[in-house]
Amino acid sequence: MSKLISKIQKVKISELDEIAYHNQRTNDSIFNLEIDPSKTKHNYDLRQGRTQNYRVDILNYINHTKRFDRKIRHDTILLCEWNISSEAGFFRDKPDKGIRAFFQQILIFYSKNMDEQGIRYAQVHLDEAIPHIHMGVIPFTTDKKLNAKKVFSKTIVQNIQASLTQHLYDAGLEVEVIPTVTTSTMKSTHSDTDTAFQNQPTHSIATIPQARTLKPSAKSPSVLREAKHQ
């Protein structure tokens, strides 16, 4: 059974441009040795059309959706980016359609378990060592207030990891979870995915519910009950 790499990064307004540069290959492909520019044309966004300019489009969505009048502070978490992948061997013999289906199942899971409109991009990178997805989610509570700490608390993140694993298992993709890494800096999320996998604390896999003992289920459990009731 392959390991599922699942990390979340909390992003401030000052960091949106750097995320855009990396995800959209705007100007760092030449200098980033982890990127193979000849394969960049094969990258795609499963939410294409929602976010062309990260700073403009994400801020516009927030301003049109939020239900509070005060100005957004410079240190407010505007976006939570999930970086999800698996081991190199998981993708080795998969055709392009199989790899796309894997990432589509991840997007389906998130779309069902949280506000679908809040998923502003789902950028798949095929030009690095291991295919992976960068998925940007606006951390709105049910009353449309920005609160990343509540929407993606430690418990909720762990539940998401375990429930995502179950969802993928039900879809015929057997994977285990590696615990999340949460950071507000760009370097760790946008480093080589294989290196990120090797640096994870594999001894704590068993602490996440359902990570080892998966059984087919009729549907994936809700993972945001804590946020909905707060």
N, C-alpha and C positions, 0 to 999 in steps of 0.2 A: 504494500500500500504506500503510495507516494505522500509526501508531506505537503500540506497546503500552507504557503506563506501568506499571512494576512497581517498587514500593518496599517495603522492609522496615523495621520499627521495633521495637526491643527495649524491652520494658516491664517495669518493676519494680512491686512491690506497691503503692507509693505512687501509682502512675499509673493503676491499674485503674479507679478511680472516674471520673477525667476521661475515659478512653476510653469508659466506659459512658455517661456523660452525652451524649457526642457521638454514639455509634453508636445508642443507643436514644432519642435526642432527649428525654432526661429533663428538662433544664432550660435548655439553651442555645439552643433553637430561636428563642426570642423575641429574643435578643440577637445571634445570628449572622446577619448580613445576607446570607451566602452561601446560607442555607437558605430555601426557599419553603414555609412551613408548610402551605399549601393542598395541597401535593403529598406531604407527609410520610406520609399514610395509604397511599401506594403503595409505601413501603419494605417490605422483607421480609428475613427471615433464612432462608437455605437450610439452616441447621442449627437450625431453630426447636425450642425445647424443651430444648436442652442447657445454655444459659446465660441465665438470667433475671436473676440478680444476679451481676454479674461477679466481685466480690470473694469472695462466698460460694461460688458454684458452681465457679469456677476453682480456688480453694484446696482445696475439697473433692475435686475430681478429682485434683489433684496429690497430696494427702495419701493418697488411696486407691490411687494408682498407683505412687508413688515407691518406690524400693528403697534408701533411706538413712534413718538414724535421726536424724541431727542436724537441729536446727531451721533452718528457712529464714531466711536473713539478709535484712535489709531492702533490701540492694543486689543481691540475686539477680535475674537475669532470669527471670521466670516465664512470659512470653508473648512471642511474636514475631508482630506483626501485619503482614500483607501488605496493601498498598493497591494495587489493580490496576484499570486502566481503559484507555481509548484516547482518541483525539482526538474532538472534538465531532462532526466530520463522519462518523465511523464509526457513530455512533448516530442521526444525523439522520433517516434514512428507514427505520429499523428499527422494526417493530411491537413491542409490549410482549413478545410471545412470543419474538421474535428477540433482544431484549436479555436476557431471562431465560435463553435458551439459551446465550448467550455466557458469562454468569457461571456457569451450570451446567457448562459445559465446563471452565472454570477449576477449579471445585471437583472435578470428576471427575479432572483431572490430579493435583491435590494429594492426593486420596484414594488414588490408585493408587501414588503415589511416596513416601508417608510413612504414618505411623500414622494411619489414618482417625479413630480415636477421639480423637486429639490435636487435631483441628480442632474447636474448641469453639464457634465461631460463624462465620457467613459472611454478614455483614450487607450487603445491597445498598441503596445510597442513590440514589433517583431524584429527590430534592428539592433537589439542588444543580445547578450549571451543567452538569456532565457526569456521567452515571451511573458509579458505581464500586462496588467491593466492598471491605469491610474483613474480612479473614479472620484469625482468631486461632488460632495454632498453639502448643501447648505444646512447648518444645524438649527433649523427652526423648531421650536416647541409647537404643540398643537394650537396654542394661541398666537402663533407667528411672532415669537420673540427669539432673538438669537441667544442660544445658551448651549454651547458645545459641551460644557461640563455636565449638564443634565441629559442632553440627547445622546451623548456618547460617554456615559459614565463607565468606570472600569467594569462593573457588572454587566452592563448592556453590551459593551465590546466583547466580553467573553461569551455572552449568550449568542451574539451575532456570529462569532467564529464557530461555535459548536453547531448552531442551527444551519449555517451555510454548509458546513461539512455534511450534515444530514441531507440537506437539499441536493448537494452534488452526488451523494451516495444514492439517493432515490432516482437520480437521473442517470445512474450507471457509471458514475465517476468516483472511484474509491480513493479518498484522500483523508489524511489526518491533519490536524491543526498544529501549527507552531505558534506559541504565544505572541501577542502583539507587541510592537514597539511604538510608543507614542512620543512625538517630539515636535517642537515648533521650528526646527531648523530644516533647511533644504537638503543638506548634504547626505544625511542618512537615507532618506526616502529615494533620492535620485542616484544612489550609488549602484554598483553592479548587483543585480538581483541574486546571483549565485553567491557572492560574498556576503550579502545580507543574510542569506539562508544559513551559511556556515557559521555566522556569528550568533545565531539564535540559541537560547538555553533549552536544548531538547529534553533535559531531565524533567522539565515541568509540564510536558505535554499532558500527563495524566491528571493534572489539576483542572483541566477544562472539561466540563460536562460533555459526554458523548464522543469525546475525541477518539476513544479506542473501541467502545462497544456500540457500534452502529447497527440499527435494524431498520429494514424498510418501513416507511410510514406512509399513511395516506396523504399527508401534507406536512409541510415544514411548520414547526411551532412559531408562534409570534415571538419576536425578539425585542419588541419595544414596549412591553407592558409597563416597565418601570417608568419610562418617559411619559407615557400616556396618562398615568395616574398621579403624576407629580404636578 
